[in-house]
């Protein structure tokens, strides 16, 4: 900054100097260019008092590089960075000559700073690992090797696809969609939509596009993201089956248990999750969003791995609406600056062009809408049936069950699901419950039993669930009742109905949309706003059904729903608004805490924004529950061995992940008052009682003996 920067900056070369300074100054943790008090992070770091600055400079030139060499490197860096900054200005329509930049220009510049910081963190950590323990890192593959890699993968996928049946109309429609995906892979890098109806083979079609596109454009890697672990695990199984080479695939999510690996393998895997170096990454939406915006250095480190990638984002409508501006701008940056191709997958594509900071349009469809193809996959009829109490919903469900073999009821709240389960209990049918009150292992076991019951068909089957069943769970019911919610949730619930066309050719199975009377959603404002927008669509649809092709889930209907939703969302909501603070978008652009003209171009509060960013509210605590193997892990994690065998403790905590539920602080406080929480080694908590083998965690359950069964 002292040698290469003017205060205030006079040109793009000055901004390049600030970018280099940010990368150097932030590689052990981001800092705020302007903090909450309006103080300058640059000024603080340019304070020379008491740090031996002159001696450090003298020794740098003596032992590291002479001044002439440093000047040469900085000039080369500026020559590389200035065209990128000019590209950013062209994206926002700004003029470098007037010296003033808008918030979008500042936001993109902040992402560029993150990209450089990511590269510095990666280089620093690699050098440290190599120096400390002789760690070896594989070299990045050249373009020719990459093309061979993708060609081999694509050939194996094509071979297996050719073995799939082509006898039914659905089989042929899936193949048509898949072929179109491969054909579209020749298009230039950019942002695409992949809108395929439920049952259209989205995972395989997306994989085929990604491999063909990566081969055509020599991409570095392919990244698949899913919003829920249930979807991720299903997609991962399909991808592994078709790629047929596990060495190419890294699966990265919080619930992955690797107890069979030794310490060296665990360390190697931890390194891979920090770098995303594998050719194919299968991860969660949360991990991707953290890579884009979290302040943790492990998340920032991965950011450079997104460059030159194909990024498939499944169920993109699950990106929280509060961060649509951040997400949309990041997609623009990845596609236009980082050379990435981003594919947005959803049957209910959000209308991002309606928000203040949208994805640059138009966004082309990989598979253009074809009514003759889509009609093959139409298997349900969504219909609104008004308002009912919980008891009336139970009565309606029992009445419907007289004419159907299976029924799914999807609720907005765990308390509703638990209440309906109790109302329906005791009937002459198989009854199941699914919710986030159940640990992951419990949900998996329940789904296995539910699939078995539906497959046997010798007894009628009812499942009462929360939203955990809606996306990506490959299961099918003859009828669905969905408590009123946003249309994205309603369409997902409909995807669990008549999934394989078992009702018969041309038969549309019923999906009933019902408003639950006396439903309190004050603590669930997103669902509340979704309900309001859906109700506006239903009212409009009743008046002009022909405008929406006679179906509530048509593209026209979903477009109307999102426009209505964005109208009822508060101003600034999409910018990740914060209480008693400028929005996260502001902190990452012009920064509302910067109240006077700064001496530097960058004014972002990077550190503050990174610490405040959360994909979902994390005011919960994970607790190990007494279900299945969890019942044995709780007492074992209390044992003496845990105090000295840290490797074994780490292994047991990994094993315990599928046996945890997330509890709010008020629940933790009440359980502590009842002495129902057991402190475990490693800072973990175990639950004593309060867990039902049918419905999972409940404050009302107190079967203490369940822990030790």
Buried (B, 14 or more C-beta within 10 A) or exposed (E): BEEBBEEEBEBBBBBBBBBBBBBEBBBEBBBBBBBBEEEBBBBEEBEEEEEEEEEEBEEEBEEEEEEEEBEEEBEEBBEEBBEBBEEBBEBBEBEBEEEEBEBBBBBBBBBBBBBBBBBBBBEBBBEEBEEEEEBEEEEEBEEEEBBEBBBBBBEBBBEEBEEEEEEEEBBBBBBBBBBBBBEBBEBEBBBBBBBBBBBBBBBBBBBBBBBBBBBBBBBBBBBBBBBBBBBBBBBBEEBBEBBEEEEBBBBBBEBBEEEEBEEEEBBEBEBBBBBBBBBBBBBBBBBBBBBBBBBBBBBBBBBBBBBBBBBBBBBBBBBBBBBBBBBBBBBBBBBBBBBBBBBBBBBBBBBBEBBBBBBBEEBEBBBEEEEEBBEBBBBBBBEBEEBBEBEEBBEBBBEBBEEBBBBBBBBBBBBBBBBBBBBBEEBEBBBBBBBBBBBBBBBBBBBEEBBEBBEEEEEBBBBBBBBBBBBBBBBBBBBBBBBBBBBBBBBBBBBBBBBEBBBEEEEBBBBBBBBBEEBEBEEBEBBBBBBBBBBBBBEBBEEEEEEBEEBBBBBEBBBBBBBBBBEBBEEBBBBBBBEEBBBBBBBBBBBBBBEEEBBBBBBBBBBBBBEBBBBEEEEBBBBBBBBBEBBBBBBBBBBEEBEEBEEBBBBBBBBBBBBBBBBEEEBBEBBEEEEBBBEBBEEBBBBBBBBBBBBBBBEEBEBEEBBEE
